[in-house]
Amino acid sequence: MNEERKKYLAICQTCLKSKFDKKKGLICTLTDEHAAFHTNDCPDYDPEKKAIRRQEATKRRVEEAKEDEKGLFSGKAGIVGGTIILILGIAWIILGLVLMGRFFFYPIILIIGGIISINKGIEKKATKNRIERSTVIDDELDEIL
């Protein structure tokens, strides 16, 4: 898909005067053709508030997903990493007691760090799920109203 068509689609997806045709894709109801305006804005553009909100929510979710992937305690990575750290700490204590007959205190720090990482990962996942549910509820309310 060329850049020009992408630009048109970004505008037409939120317009009340667009419709989907099985053969052509998204087209204008005024011309029954693909968009062909030559400026940055369509002169007949009629924004659909619900579609604009949906597009903004999608953009926000993509940005949040990118942000979520960055951090050390980022959702799934925090849960997996915390679990690995927790297992290593427990294994260190057990192996130290069984093989050497000694109790090491360093693994306790690993265990605490693992628990914190798991908790933060779960917290981020819960926040993300709450945002997604609120967006769905907002869309349902828009349909009712």
Buried (B, 14 or more C-beta within 10 A) or exposed (E): EEEEBEEBBEBBBBBBBBEEEEEEEBBBEEEEEBBEBEEEEBEBBEEBEBBEBBBEBEEEBEEBEEEBEEEEBBBEBBBEBBBEBBEBBBEBBEEBEEEEEEEBEEBEEBBEBBBBBBBBBBEBBEEBEEBEEEBEEBEEEEEEE
